[in-house]
Amino acid sequence: MEGKYRLLRQTSRWARFAQVTVHGAVATVPEVRMGPDVFGWRGRAYGTAPCASRADDQRIQAEAREGAWYALMRLPEEARGVLVSVVEIVTAPADTGPDDVKFAAAHAVWQAVGRNPDQYPWIGEDGNPVFP
């Protein structure tokens, strides 16, 4: 199972962007893992020099983990047995804000498993993700 979600939103104030790709596999209990090269796209896009870790990489990975868990816990109990591997996180320093990666990760998980919860996050009038 694979899911990929791209948050792409332009408001009158700012742009919002985040893209997360996940792989899912059937498991006995829900689990979220971070892939070994989630920021590998930087090397492919810009070459190896600027691909060193950035100061906010850990925060971005934590947001992706949080979004994946958010998605799993809102599925019906019988559908939660999924091992989610976050394989790619794409951000843009000027356009990726708080909770953008979390939002994209949650939607990527739902896409991978082919199910949506009864209530899911949305983009508010101010352009920020809203998590109920």
Backbone as XML, in Angstrom:
<?xml version="1.0"?>
<chain id="A" units="angstrom">
  <residue number="1" name="MET">
    <atom name="N" x="0.851" y="-1.177" z="0.000"/>
    <atom name="CA" x="0.000" y="0.000" z="0.000"/>
    <atom name="C" x="0.895" y="1.237" z="0.000"/>
  </residue>
  <residue number="2" name="GLU">
    <atom name="N" x="0.551" y="2.194" z="-0.820"/>
    <atom name="CA" x="1.290" y="3.457" z="-0.822"/>
    <atom name="C" x="0.300" y="4.609" z="-0.811"/>
  </residue>
  <residue number="3" name="GLY">
    <atom name="N" x="0.664" y="5.650" z="-0.086"/>
    <atom name="CA" x="-0.132" y="6.863" z="-0.068"/>
    <atom name="C" x="0.785" y="8.058" z="-0.197"/>
  </residue>
  <residue number="4" name="LYS">
    <atom name="N" x="0.333" y="9.026" z="-0.949"/>
    <atom name="CA" x="1.109" y="10.254" z="-1.133"/>
    <atom name="C" x="0.133" y="11.416" z="-1.113"/>
  </residue>
  <residue number="5" name="TYR">
    <atom name="N" x="0.449" y="12.394" z="-0.293"/>
    <atom name="CA" x="-0.448" y="13.545" z="-0.213"/>
    <atom name="C" x="0.383" y="14.816" z="-0.297"/>
  </residue>
  <residue number="6" name="ARG">
    <atom name="N" x="-0.095" y="15.733" z="-1.107"/>
    <atom name="CA" x="0.576" y="17.030" z="-1.265"/>
    <atom name="C" x="-0.372" y="18.129" z="-0.812"/>
  </residue>
  <residue number="7" name="LEU">
    <atom name="N" x="0.019" y="18.804" z="0.256"/>
    <atom name="CA" x="-0.707" y="19.995" z="0.700"/>
    <atom name="C" x="-0.172" y="21.151" z="-0.120"/>
  </residue>
  <residue number="8" name="LEU">
    <atom name="N" x="-1.038" y="21.770" z="-0.873"/>
    <atom name="CA" x="-0.650" y="22.868" z="-1.738"/>
    <atom name="C" x="-1.753" y="23.905" z="-1.651"/>
  </residue>
  <residue number="9" name="ARG">
    <atom name="N" x="-1.511" y="24.963" z="-0.911"/>
    <atom name="CA" x="-2.567" y="25.938" z="-0.649"/>
    <atom name="C" x="-1.995" y="27.341" z="-0.691"/>
  </residue>
  <residue number="10" name="GLN">
    <atom name="N" x="-2.650" y="28.211" z="-1.401"/>
    <atom name="CA" x="-2.261" y="29.623" z="-1.475"/>
    <atom name="C" x="-3.386" y="30.453" z="-0.876"/>
  </residue>
  <residue number="11" name="THR">
    <atom name="N" x="-3.069" y="31.246" z="0.120"/>
    <atom name="CA" x="-4.057" y="32.156" z="0.685"/>
    <atom name="C" x="-3.662" y="33.572" z="0.306"/>
  </residue>
  <residue number="12" name="SER">
    <atom name="N" x="-4.435" y="34.531" z="0.734"/>
    <atom name="CA" x="-4.070" y="35.919" z="0.443"/>
    <atom name="C" x="-2.857" y="36.362" z="1.255"/>
  </residue>
  <residue number="13" name="ARG">
    <atom name="N" x="-2.500" y="35.566" z="2.279"/>
    <atom name="CA" x="-1.363" y="35.922" z="3.130"/>
    <atom name="C" x="-0.110" y="35.122" z="2.825"/>
  </residue>
  <residue number="14" name="TRP">
    <atom name="N" x="-0.238" y="33.816" z="2.568"/>
    <atom name="CA" x="0.945" y="32.983" z="2.388"/>
    <atom name="C" x="0.607" y="31.699" z="1.651"/>
  </residue>
  <residue number="15" name="ALA">
    <atom name="N" x="1.660" y="30.990" z="1.283"/>
    <atom name="CA" x="1.513" y="29.682" z="0.653"/>
    <atom name="C" x="1.782" y="28.614" z="1.701"/>
  </residue>
  <residue number="16" name="ARG">
    <atom name="N" x="1.144" y="27.457" z="1.549"/>
    <atom name="CA" x="1.367" y="26.319" z="2.447"/>
    <atom name="C" x="1.737" y="25.130" z="1.576"/>
  </residue>
  <residue number="17" name="PHE">
    <atom name="N" x="2.810" y="24.436" z="1.950"/>
    <atom name="CA" x="3.253" y="23.288" z="1.173"/>
    <atom name="C" x="3.868" y="22.224" z="2.067"/>
  </residue>
  <residue number="18" name="ALA">
    <atom name="N" x="3.519" y="20.982" z="1.807"/>
    <atom name="CA" x="4.166" y="19.809" z="2.391"/>
    <atom name="C" x="3.720" y="18.605" z="1.575"/>
  </residue>
  <residue number="19" name="GLN">
    <atom name="N" x="4.636" y="17.678" z="1.375"/>
    <atom name="CA" x="4.297" y="16.449" z="0.670"/>
    <atom name="C" x="4.880" y="15.275" z="1.445"/>
  </residue>
  <residue number="20" name="VAL">
    <atom name="N" x="4.059" y="14.284" z="1.707"/>
    <atom name="CA" x="4.496" y="13.113" z="2.465"/>
    <atom name="C" x="4.081" y="11.859" z="1.698"/>
  </residue>
  <residue number="21" name="THR">
    <atom name="N" x="5.019" y="10.913" z="1.608"/>
    <atom name="CA" x="4.757" y="9.614" z="1.005"/>
    <atom name="C" x="4.948" y="8.550" z="2.071"/>
  </residue>
  <residue number="22" name="VAL">
    <atom name="N" x="4.002" y="7.632" z="2.151"/>
    <atom name="CA" x="4.081" y="6.538" z="3.120"/>
    <atom name="C" x="3.854" y="5.207" z="2.410"/>
  </residue>
  <residue number="23" name="HIS">
    <atom name="N" x="4.415" y="4.164" z="2.987"/>
    <atom name="CA" x="4.114" y="2.790" z="2.587"/>
    <atom name="C" x="3.442" y="2.136" z="3.771"/>
  </residue>
  <residue number="24" name="GLY">
    <atom name="N" x="2.472" y="1.308" z="3.510"/>
    <atom name="CA" x="1.781" y="0.606" z="4.575"/>
    <atom name="C" x="1.817" y="-0.893" z="4.346"/>
  </residue>
  <residue number="25" name="ALA">
    <atom name="N" x="1.839" y="-1.629" z="5.426"/>
    <atom name="CA" x="1.794" y="-3.084" z="5.370"/>
    <atom name="C" x="0.894" y="-3.571" z="6.495"/>
  </residue>
  <residue number="26" name="VAL">
    <atom name="N" x="0.239" y="-4.676" z="6.269"/>
    <atom name="CA" x="-0.626" y="-5.249" z="7.293"/>
    <atom name="C" x="0.235" y="-5.668" z="8.482"/>
  </residue>
  <residue number="27" name="ALA">
    <atom name="N" x="-0.243" y="-5.368" z="9.676"/>
    <atom name="CA" x="0.475" y="-5.705" z="10.909"/>
    <atom name="C" x="-0.535" y="-6.111" z="11.972"/>
  </residue>
  <residue number="28" name="THR">
    <atom name="N" x="-0.055" y="-6.722" z="13.025"/>
    <atom name="CA" x="-0.961" y="-7.120" z="14.106"/>
    <atom name="C" x="-1.336" y="-5.939" z="14.982"/>
  </residue>
  <residue number="29" name="VAL">
    <atom name="N" x="-0.415" y="-4.980" z="15.112"/>
    <atom name="CA" x="-0.686" y="-3.763" z="15.881"/>
    <atom name="C" x="-0.223" y="-2.564" z="15.058"/>
  </residue>
  <residue number="30" name="PRO">
    <atom name="N" x="-0.825" y="-1.400" z="15.253"/>
    <atom name="CA" x="-0.394" y="-0.227" z="14.502"/>
    <atom name="C" x="1.022" y="0.183" z="14.907"/>
  </residue>
  <residue number="31" name="GLU">
    <atom name="N" x="1.785" y="0.625" z="13.924"/>
    <atom name="CA" x="3.151" y="1.074" z="14.177"/>
    <atom name="C" x="3.525" y="2.109" z="13.122"/>
  </residue>
  <residue number="32" name="VAL">
    <atom name="N" x="4.351" y="3.064" z="13.517"/>
    <atom name="CA" x="4.843" y="4.085" z="12.589"/>
    <atom name="C" x="6.360" y="4.086" z="12.660"/>
  </residue>
  <residue number="33" name="ARG">
    <atom name="N" x="6.985" y="3.998" z="11.491"/>
    <atom name="CA" x="8.445" y="4.031" z="11.389"/>
    <atom name="C" x="8.856" y="5.125" z="10.419"/>
  </residue>
  <residue number="34" name="MET">
    <atom name="N" x="10.038" y="5.660" z="10.668"/>
    <atom name="CA" x="10.602" y="6.670" z="9.789"/>
    <atom name="C" x="11.591" y="5.972" z="8.859"/>
  </residue>
  <residue number="35" name="GLY">
    <atom name="N" x="11.444" y="6.180" z="7.557"/>
    <atom name="CA" x="12.371" y="5.587" z="6.591"/>
    <atom name="C" x="13.771" y="6.149" z="6.765"/>
  </residue>
  <residue number="36" name="PRO">
    <atom name="N" x="14.767" y="5.447" z="6.244"/>
    <atom name="CA" x="16.156" y="5.861" z="6.451"/>
    <atom name="C" x="16.572" y="7.102" z="5.670"/>
  </residue>
  <residue number="37" name="ASP">
    <atom name="N" x="15.823" y="7.461" z="4.623"/>
    <atom name="CA" x="16.261" y="8.571" z="3.778"/>
    <atom name="C" x="15.081" y="9.457" z="3.388"/>
  </residue>
  <residue number="38" name="VAL">
    <atom name="N" x="14.317" y="9.910" z="4.382"/>
    <atom name="CA" x="13.106" y="10.684" z="4.090"/>
    <atom name="C" x="13.406" y="12.019" z="3.413"/>
  </residue>
  <residue number="39" name="PHE">
    <atom name="N" x="14.624" y="12.514" z="3.568"/>
    <atom name="CA" x="14.996" y="13.771" z="2.922"/>
    <atom name="C" x="15.937" y="13.542" z="1.730"/>
  </residue>
  <residue number="40" name="GLY">
    <atom name="N" x="15.971" y="12.331" z="1.213"/>
    <atom name="CA" x="16.837" y="12.000" z="0.084"/>
    <atom name="C" x="16.550" y="12.823" z="-1.165"/>
  </residue>
  <residue number="41" name="TRP">
    <atom name="N" x="15.338" y="13.337" z="-1.282"/>
    <atom name="CA" x="14.972" y="14.163" z="-2.437"/>
    <atom name="C" x="15.868" y="15.387" z="-2.548"/>
  </residue>
  <residue number="42" name="ARG">
    <atom name="N" x="16.383" y="15.861" z="-1.424"/>
    <atom name="CA" x="17.255" y="17.049" z="-1.476"/>
    <atom name="C" x="18.490" y="16.778" z="-2.327"/>
  </residue>
  <residue number="43" name="GLY">
    <atom name="N" x="19.096" y="15.621" z="-2.133"/>
    <atom name="CA" x="20.280" y="15.258" z="-2.917"/>
    <atom name="C" x="19.959" y="15.104" z="-4.389"/>
  </residue>
  <residue number="44" name="ARG">
    <atom name="N" x="18.794" y="14.519" z="-4.678"/>
    <atom name="CA" x="18.397" y="14.351" z="-6.076"/>
    <atom name="C" x="18.081" y="15.695" z="-6.728"/>
  </residue>
  <residue number="45" name="ALA">
    <atom name="N" x="17.531" y="16.620" z="-5.964"/>
    <atom name="CA" x="17.142" y="17.917" z="-6.524"/>
    <atom name="C" x="18.283" y="18.926" z="-6.566"/>
  </residue>
  <residue number="46" name="TYR">
    <atom name="N" x="19.130" y="18.931" z="-5.526"/>
    <atom name="CA" x="20.123" y="19.998" z="-5.393"/>
    <atom name="C" x="21.568" y="19.526" z="-5.403"/>
  </residue>
  <residue number="47" name="GLY">
    <atom name="N" x="21.799" y="18.226" z="-5.480"/>
    <atom name="CA" x="23.164" y="17.715" z="-5.373"/>
    <atom name="C" x="23.488" y="17.449" z="-3.915"/>
  </residue>
  <residue number="48" name="THR">
    <atom name="N" x="24.648" y="16.904" z="-3.664"/>
    <atom name="CA" x="24.979" y="16.454" z="-2.312"/>
    <atom name="C" x="25.386" y="17.569" z="-1.356"/>
  </residue>
  <residue number="49" name="ALA">
    <atom name="N" x="25.929" y="18.655" z="-1.820"/>
    <atom name="CA" x="26.434" y="19.706" z="-0.920"/>
    <atom name="C" x="25.372" y="20.274" z="0.027"/>
  </residue>
  <residue number="50" name="PRO">
    <atom name="N" x="24.206" y="20.694" z="-0.451"/>
    <atom name="CA" x="23.240" y="21.299" z="0.471"/>
    <atom name="C" x="22.359" y="20.294" z="1.212"/>
  </residue>
  <residue number="51" name="CYS">
    <atom name="N" x="22.708" y="19.016" z="1.159"/>
    <atom name="CA" x="21.815" y="17.988" z="1.694"/>
    <atom name="C" x="22.090" y="17.614" z="3.136"/>
  </residue>
  <residue number="52" name="ALA">
    <atom name="N" x="22.959" y="18.331" z="3.779"/>
    <atom name="CA" x="23.204" y="18.042" z="5.184"/>
    <atom name="C" x="21.923" y="18.278" z="5.975"/>
  </residue>
  <residue number="53" name="SER">
    <atom name="N" x="21.854" y="17.675" z="7.127"/>
    <atom name="CA" x="20.667" y="17.849" z="7.970"/>
    <atom name="C" x="20.423" y="19.319" z="8.270"/>
  </residue>
  <residue number="54" name="ARG">
    <atom name="N" x="19.156" y="19.659" z="8.326"/>
    <atom name="CA" x="18.777" y="21.022" z="8.693"/>
    <atom name="C" x="18.342" y="21.020" z="10.141"/>
  </residue>
  <residue number="55" name="ALA">
    <atom name="N" x="18.356" y="22.179" z="10.734"/>
    <atom name="CA" x="18.044" y="22.299" z="12.166"/>
    <atom name="C" x="16.652" y="21.788" z="12.506"/>
  </residue>
  <residue number="56" name="ASP">
    <atom name="N" x="15.700" y="21.912" z="11.591"/>
    <atom name="CA" x="14.329" y="21.515" z="11.914"/>
    <atom name="C" x="13.952" y="20.129" z="11.392"/>
  </residue>
  <residue number="57" name="ASP">
    <atom name="N" x="14.909" y="19.340" z="10.914"/>
    <atom name="CA" x="14.600" y="18.008" z="10.394"/>
    <atom name="C" x="13.942" y="17.112" z="11.443"/>
  </residue>
  <residue number="58" name="GLN">
    <atom name="N" x="14.418" y="17.145" z="12.662"/>
    <atom name="CA" x="13.821" y="16.306" z="13.704"/>
    <atom name="C" x="12.381" y="16.725" z="14.004"/>
  </residue>
  <residue number="59" name="ARG">
    <atom name="N" x="12.139" y="18.036" z="14.009"/>
    <atom name="CA" x="10.778" y="18.525" z="14.235"/>
    <atom name="C" x="9.863" y="18.091" z="13.090"/>
  </residue>
  <residue number="60" name="ILE">
    <atom name="N" x="10.356" y="18.158" z="11.877"/>
    <atom name="CA" x="9.567" y="17.756" z="10.711"/>
    <atom name="C" x="9.257" y="16.266" z="10.768"/>
  </residue>
  <residue number="61" name="GLN">
    <atom name="N" x="10.237" y="15.454" z="11.129"/>
    <atom name="CA" x="10.000" y="14.014" z="11.261"/>
    <atom name="C" x="9.005" y="13.727" z="12.379"/>
  </residue>
  <residue number="62" name="ALA">
    <atom name="N" x="9.101" y="14.456" z="13.471"/>
    <atom name="CA" x="8.156" y="14.278" z="14.583"/>
    <atom name="C" x="6.738" y="14.621" z="14.131"/>
  </residue>
  <residue number="63" name="GLU">
    <atom name="N" x="6.600" y="15.664" z="13.319"/>
    <atom name="CA" x="5.279" y="16.030" z="12.793"/>
    <atom name="C" x="4.723" y="14.932" z="11.902"/>
  </residue>
  <residue number="64" name="ALA">
    <atom name="N" x="5.572" y="14.341" z="11.065"/>
    <atom name="CA" x="5.125" y="13.256" z="10.186"/>
    <atom name="C" x="4.671" y="12.058" z="11.020"/>
  </residue>
  <residue number="65" name="ARG">
    <atom name="N" x="5.440" y="11.724" z="12.048"/>
    <atom name="CA" x="5.069" y="10.619" z="12.947"/>
    <atom name="C" x="3.722" y="10.907" z="13.612"/>
  </residue>
  <residue number="66" name="GLU">
    <atom name="N" x="3.593" y="12.131" z="14.109"/>
    <atom name="CA" x="2.355" y="12.528" z="14.796"/>
    <atom name="C" x="1.157" y="12.452" z="13.841"/>
  </residue>
  <residue number="67" name="GLY">
    <atom name="N" x="1.348" y="12.896" z="12.607"/>
    <atom name="CA" x="0.265" y="12.835" z="11.624"/>
    <atom name="C" x="-0.130" y="11.413" z="11.276"/>
  </residue>
  <residue number="68" name="ALA">
    <atom name="N" x="0.858" y="10.529" z="11.154"/>
    <atom name="CA" x="0.573" y="9.125" z="10.852"/>
    <atom name="C" x="-0.208" y="8.480" z="12.000"/>
  </residue>
  <residue number="69" name="TRP">
    <atom name="N" x="0.231" y="8.740" z="13.250"/>
    <atom name="CA" x="-0.494" y="8.197" z="14.404"/>
    <atom name="C" x="-1.893" y="8.792" z="14.501"/>
  </residue>
  <residue number="70" name="TYR">
    <atom name="N" x="-2.009" y="10.072" z="14.221"/>
    <atom name="CA" x="-3.319" y="10.728" z="14.232"/>
    <atom name="C" x="-4.268" y="9.983" z="13.287"/>
  </residue>
  <residue number="71" name="ALA">
    <atom name="N" x="-3.771" y="9.686" z="12.074"/>
    <atom name="CA" x="-4.591" y="8.995" z="11.077"/>
    <atom name="C" x="-4.966" y="7.594" z="11.529"/>
  </residue>
  <residue number="72" name="LEU">
    <atom name="N" x="-3.995" y="6.841" z="12.030"/>
    <atom name="CA" x="-4.269" y="5.463" z="12.454"/>
    <atom name="C" x="-5.297" y="5.408" z="13.581"/>
  </residue>
  <residue number="73" name="MET">
    <atom name="N" x="-5.182" y="6.308" z="14.531"/>
    <atom name="CA" x="-6.075" y="6.262" z="15.690"/>
    <atom name="C" x="-7.497" y="6.720" z="15.371"/>
  </residue>
  <residue number="74" name="ARG">
    <atom name="N" x="-7.708" y="7.298" z="14.202"/>
    <atom name="CA" x="-9.043" y="7.707" z="13.812"/>
    <atom name="C" x="-9.712" y="6.719" z="12.863"/>
  </residue>
  <residue number="75" name="LEU">
    <atom name="N" x="-9.014" y="5.645" z="12.555"/>
    <atom name="CA" x="-9.610" y="4.573" z="11.768"/>
    <atom name="C" x="-10.402" y="3.649" z="12.697"/>
  </residue>
  <residue number="76" name="PRO">
    <atom name="N" x="-11.362" y="2.916" z="12.154"/>
    <atom name="CA" x="-12.049" y="1.917" z="12.984"/>
    <atom name="C" x="-11.018" y="0.920" z="13.516"/>
  </residue>
  <residue number="77" name="GLU">
    <atom name="N" x="-11.247" y="0.405" z="14.686"/>
    <atom name="CA" x="-10.278" y="-0.469" z="15.342"/>
    <atom name="C" x="-9.841" y="-1.636" z="14.454"/>
  </residue>
  <residue number="78" name="GLU">
    <atom name="N" x="-10.748" y="-2.209" z="13.709"/>
    <atom name="CA" x="-10.391" y="-3.351" z="12.871"/>
    <atom name="C" x="-9.497" y="-2.962" z="11.689"/>
  </residue>
  <residue number="79" name="ALA">
    <atom name="N" x="-9.387" y="-1.676" z="11.388"/>
    <atom name="CA" x="-8.561" y="-1.216" z="10.264"/>
    <atom name="C" x="-7.223" y="-0.624" z="10.710"/>
  </residue>
  <residue number="80" name="ARG">
    <atom name="N" x="-6.939" y="-0.641" z="11.997"/>
    <atom name="CA" x="-5.722" y="-0.009" z="12.511"/>
    <atom name="C" x="-4.469" y="-0.871" z="12.417"/>
  </residue>
  <residue number="81" name="GLY">
    <atom name="N" x="-4.592" y="-2.124" z="12.068"/>
    <atom name="CA" x="-3.434" y="-3.012" z="12.021"/>
    <atom name="C" x="-2.556" y="-2.729" z="10.822"/>
  </residue>
  <residue number="82" name="VAL">
    <atom name="N" x="-1.843" y="-1.616" z="10.879"/>
    <atom name="CA" x="-1.010" y="-1.182" z="9.755"/>
    <atom name="C" x="0.351" y="-0.747" z="10.277"/>
  </residue>
  <residue number="83" name="LEU">
    <atom name="N" x="1.386" y="-1.214" z="9.593"/>
    <atom name="CA" x="2.734" y="-0.704" z="9.818"/>
    <atom name="C" x="2.945" y="0.381" z="8.778"/>
  </residue>
  <residue number="84" name="VAL">
    <atom name="N" x="3.048" y="1.617" z="9.227"/>
    <atom name="CA" x="3.244" y="2.754" z="8.339"/>
    <atom name="C" x="4.724" y="3.117" z="8.325"/>
  </residue>
  <residue number="85" name="SER">
    <atom name="N" x="5.300" y="3.169" z="7.138"/>
    <atom name="CA" x="6.672" y="3.643" z="6.970"/>
    <atom name="C" x="6.626" y="4.955" z="6.215"/>
  </residue>
  <residue number="86" name="VAL">
    <atom name="N" x="7.093" y="6.013" z="6.854"/>
    <atom name="CA" x="7.187" y="7.311" z="6.182"/>
    <atom name="C" x="8.444" y="7.250" z="5.328"/>
  </residue>
  <residue number="87" name="VAL">
    <atom name="N" x="8.293" y="7.325" z="4.004"/>
    <atom name="CA" x="9.441" y="7.150" z="3.120"/>
    <atom name="C" x="9.963" y="8.449" z="2.518"/>
  </residue>
  <residue number="88" name="GLU">
    <atom name="N" x="9.126" y="9.484" z="2.484"/>
    <atom name="CA" x="9.605" y="10.759" z="1.956"/>
    <atom name="C" x="8.820" y="11.909" z="2.559"/>
  </residue>
  <residue number="89" name="ILE">
    <atom name="N" x="9.548" y="12.954" z="2.915"/>
    <atom name="CA" x="8.945" y="14.192" z="3.402"/>
    <atom name="C" x="9.570" y="15.323" z="2.601"/>
  </residue>
  <residue number="90" name="VAL">
    <atom name="N" x="8.730" y="16.038" z="1.856"/>
    <atom name="CA" x="9.213" y="17.165" z="1.051"/>
    <atom name="C" x="8.633" y="18.443" z="1.643"/>
  </residue>
  <residue number="91" name="THR">
    <atom name="N" x="9.508" y="19.402" z="1.909"/>
    <atom name="CA" x="9.085" y="20.687" z="2.467"/>
    <atom name="C" x="9.728" y="21.820" z="1.682"/>
  </residue>
  <residue number="92" name="ALA">
    <atom name="N" x="9.268" y="23.013" z="1.943"/>
    <atom name="CA" x="9.848" y="24.224" z="1.366"/>
    <atom name="C" x="10.021" y="25.205" z="2.521"/>
  </residue>
  <residue number="93" name="PRO">
    <atom name="N" x="11.249" y="25.588" z="2.836"/>
    <atom name="CA" x="11.475" y="26.407" z="4.031"/>
    <atom name="C" x="10.569" y="27.635" z="4.150"/>
  </residue>
  <residue number="94" name="ALA">
    <atom name="N" x="10.291" y="28.286" z="3.055"/>
    <atom name="CA" x="9.477" y="29.496" z="3.130"/>
    <atom name="C" x="7.981" y="29.205" z="3.174"/>
  </residue>
  <residue number="95" name="ASP">
    <atom name="N" x="7.566" y="28.016" z="2.735"/>
    <atom name="CA" x="6.144" y="27.735" z="2.576"/>
    <atom name="C" x="5.602" y="26.621" z="3.464"/>
  </residue>
  <residue number="96" name="THR">
    <atom name="N" x="6.437" y="25.960" z="4.239"/>
    <atom name="CA" x="5.973" y="24.884" z="5.115"/>
    <atom name="C" x="5.887" y="25.427" z="6.532"/>
  </residue>
  <residue number="97" name="GLY">
    <atom name="N" x="4.672" y="25.434" z="7.062"/>
    <atom name="CA" x="4.458" y="25.978" z="8.399"/>
    <atom name="C" x="4.114" y="24.890" z="9.396"/>
  </residue>
  <residue number="98" name="PRO">
    <atom name="N" x="3.849" y="25.293" z="10.621"/>
    <atom name="CA" x="3.486" y="24.338" z="11.663"/>
    <atom name="C" x="2.267" y="23.501" z="11.263"/>
  </residue>
  <residue number="99" name="ASP">
    <atom name="N" x="2.354" y="22.218" z="11.501"/>
    <atom name="CA" x="1.295" y="21.228" z="11.253"/>
    <atom name="C" x="1.066" y="20.904" z="9.778"/>
  </residue>
  <residue number="100" name="ASP">
    <atom name="N" x="1.789" y="21.513" z="8.845"/>
    <atom name="CA" x="1.609" y="21.186" z="7.432"/>
    <atom name="C" x="2.036" y="19.746" z="7.150"/>
  </residue>
  <residue number="101" name="VAL">
    <atom name="N" x="3.169" y="19.329" z="7.701"/>
    <atom name="CA" x="3.657" y="17.960" z="7.492"/>
    <atom name="C" x="2.737" y="16.971" z="8.203"/>
  </residue>
  <residue number="102" name="LYS">
    <atom name="N" x="2.277" y="17.313" z="9.383"/>
    <atom name="CA" x="1.336" y="16.457" z="10.121"/>
    <atom name="C" x="0.073" y="16.235" z="9.288"/>
  </residue>
  <residue number="103" name="PHE">
    <atom name="N" x="-0.454" y="17.291" z="8.715"/>
    <atom name="CA" x="-1.655" y="17.238" z="7.885"/>
    <atom name="C" x="-1.431" y="16.325" z="6.675"/>
  </residue>
  <residue number="104" name="ALA">
    <atom name="N" x="-0.320" y="16.534" z="5.965"/>
    <atom name="CA" x="-0.019" y="15.734" z="4.773"/>
    <atom name="C" x="0.191" y="14.265" z="5.135"/>
  </residue>
  <residue number="105" name="ALA">
    <atom name="N" x="0.863" y="14.000" z="6.250"/>
    <atom name="CA" x="1.111" y="12.614" z="6.667"/>
    <atom name="C" x="-0.197" y="11.897" z="6.989"/>
  </residue>
  <residue number="106" name="ALA">
    <atom name="N" x="-1.090" y="12.561" z="7.695"/>
    <atom name="CA" x="-2.379" y="11.938" z="8.029"/>
    <atom name="C" x="-3.142" y="11.571" z="6.762"/>
  </residue>
  <residue number="107" name="HIS">
    <atom name="N" x="-3.219" y="12.485" z="5.822"/>
    <atom name="CA" x="-3.955" y="12.215" z="4.589"/>
    <atom name="C" x="-3.263" y="11.139" z="3.746"/>
  </residue>
  <residue number="108" name="ALA">
    <atom name="N" x="-1.936" y="11.088" z="3.770"/>
    <atom name="CA" x="-1.206" y="10.044" z="3.038"/>
    <atom name="C" x="-1.528" y="8.664" z="3.609"/>
  </residue>
  <residue number="109" name="VAL">
    <atom name="N" x="-1.612" y="8.555" z="4.932"/>
    <atom name="CA" x="-1.951" y="7.273" z="5.566"/>
    <atom name="C" x="-3.360" y="6.854" z="5.162"/>
  </residue>
  <residue number="110" name="TRP">
    <atom name="N" x="-4.314" y="7.761" z="5.223"/>
    <atom name="CA" x="-5.687" y="7.418" z="4.840"/>
    <atom name="C" x="-5.753" y="6.995" z="3.378"/>
  </residue>
  <residue number="111" name="GLN">
    <atom name="N" x="-4.967" y="7.641" z="2.542"/>
    <atom name="CA" x="-4.937" y="7.256" z="1.133"/>
    <atom name="C" x="-4.346" y="5.850" z="0.983"/>
  </residue>
  <residue number="112" name="ALA">
    <atom name="N" x="-3.293" y="5.552" z="1.733"/>
    <atom name="CA" x="-2.642" y="4.239" z="1.638"/>
    <atom name="C" x="-3.583" y="3.108" z="2.046"/>
  </residue>
  <residue number="113" name="VAL">
    <atom name="N" x="-4.340" y="3.325" z="3.087"/>
    <atom name="CA" x="-5.237" y="2.259" z="3.562"/>
    <atom name="C" x="-6.597" y="2.288" z="2.862"/>
  </residue>
  <residue number="114" name="GLY">
    <atom name="N" x="-6.849" y="3.328" z="2.098"/>
    <atom name="CA" x="-8.095" y="3.411" z="1.349"/>
    <atom name="C" x="-9.326" y="3.676" z="2.187"/>
  </residue>
  <residue number="115" name="ARG">
    <atom name="N" x="-9.131" y="4.339" z="3.325"/>
    <atom name="CA" x="-10.262" y="4.654" z="4.211"/>
    <atom name="C" x="-10.093" y="6.050" z="4.761"/>
  </residue>
  <residue number="116" name="ASN">
    <atom name="N" x="-11.216" y="6.713" z="4.987"/>
    <atom name="CA" x="-11.216" y="8.024" z="5.632"/>
    <atom name="C" x="-11.992" y="7.936" z="6.936"/>
  </residue>
  <residue number="117" name="PRO">
    <atom name="N" x="-11.568" y="8.683" z="7.925"/>
    <atom name="CA" x="-12.320" y="8.686" z="9.187"/>
    <atom name="C" x="-13.594" y="9.502" z="9.046"/>
  </residue>
  <residue number="118" name="ASP">
    <atom name="N" x="-14.446" y="9.417" z="10.062"/>
    <atom name="CA" x="-15.671" y="10.208" z="10.049"/>
    <atom name="C" x="-15.375" y="11.700" z="10.102"/>
  </residue>
  <residue number="119" name="GLN">
    <atom name="N" x="-14.381" y="12.054" z="10.879"/>
    <atom name="CA" x="-14.005" y="13.463" z="11.016"/>
    <atom name="C" x="-12.500" y="13.577" z="10.792"/>
  </residue>
  <residue number="120" name="TYR">
    <atom name="N" x="-12.099" y="14.476" z="9.942"/>
    <atom name="CA" x="-10.685" y="14.602" z="9.628"/>
    <atom name="C" x="-10.284" y="16.076" z="9.594"/>
  </residue>
  <residue number="121" name="PRO">
    <atom name="N" x="-8.978" y="16.355" z="9.627"/>
    <atom name="CA" x="-8.524" y="17.745" z="9.655"/>
    <atom name="C" x="-8.828" y="18.470" z="8.348"/>
  </residue>
  <residue number="122" name="TRP">
    <atom name="N" x="-8.905" y="19.766" z="8.458"/>
    <atom name="CA" x="-9.167" y="20.599" z="7.293"/>
    <atom name="C" x="-8.282" y="21.839" z="7.373"/>
  </residue>
  <residue number="123" name="ILE">
    <atom name="N" x="-8.321" y="22.627" z="6.305"/>
    <atom name="CA" x="-7.580" y="23.889" z="6.270"/>
    <atom name="C" x="-8.557" y="24.994" z="6.632"/>
  </residue>
  <residue number="124" name="GLY">
    <atom name="N" x="-8.240" y="25.725" z="7.697"/>
    <atom name="CA" x="-9.113" y="26.795" z="8.167"/>
    <atom name="C" x="-9.076" y="28.007" z="7.243"/>
  </residue>
  <residue number="125" name="GLU">
    <atom name="N" x="-9.939" y="28.961" z="7.548"/>
    <atom name="CA" x="-10.016" y="30.178" z="6.745"/>
    <atom name="C" x="-8.712" y="30.954" z="6.727"/>
  </residue>
  <residue number="126" name="ASP">
    <atom name="N" x="-7.918" y="30.836" z="7.800"/>
    <atom name="CA" x="-6.645" y="31.534" z="7.861"/>
    <atom name="C" x="-5.524" y="30.787" z="7.134"/>
  </residue>
  <residue number="127" name="GLY">
    <atom name="N" x="-5.847" y="29.608" z="6.551"/>
    <atom name="CA" x="-4.858" y="28.835" z="5.820"/>
    <atom name="C" x="-4.119" y="27.815" z="6.647"/>
  </residue>
  <residue number="128" name="ASN">
    <atom name="N" x="-4.377" y="27.755" z="7.948"/>
    <atom name="CA" x="-3.682" y="26.827" z="8.832"/>
    <atom name="C" x="-4.464" y="25.522" z="8.976"/>
  </residue>
  <residue number="129" name="PRO">
    <atom name="N" x="-3.751" y="24.378" z="9.091"/>
    <atom name="CA" x="-4.447" y="23.113" z="9.343"/>
    <atom name="C" x="-5.159" y="23.126" z="10.691"/>
  </residue>
  <residue number="130" name="VAL">
    <atom name="N" x="-6.331" y="22.524" z="10.711"/>
    <atom name="CA" x="-7.139" y="22.419" z="11.932"/>
    <atom name="C" x="-7.341" y="20.943" z="12.221"/>
  </residue>
  <residue number="131" name="PHE">
    <atom name="N" x="-6.947" y="20.506" z="13.413"/>
    <atom name="CA" x="-7.097" y="19.106" z="13.819"/>
    <atom name="C" x="-8.157" y="18.998" z="14.905"/>
  </residue>
  <residue number="132" name="PRO">
    <atom name="N" x="-9.286" y="18.340" z="14.593"/>
    <atom name="CA" x="-10.344" y="18.209" z="15.615"/>
    <atom name="C" x="-9.946" y="17.232" z="16.708"/>
  </residue>
</chain>
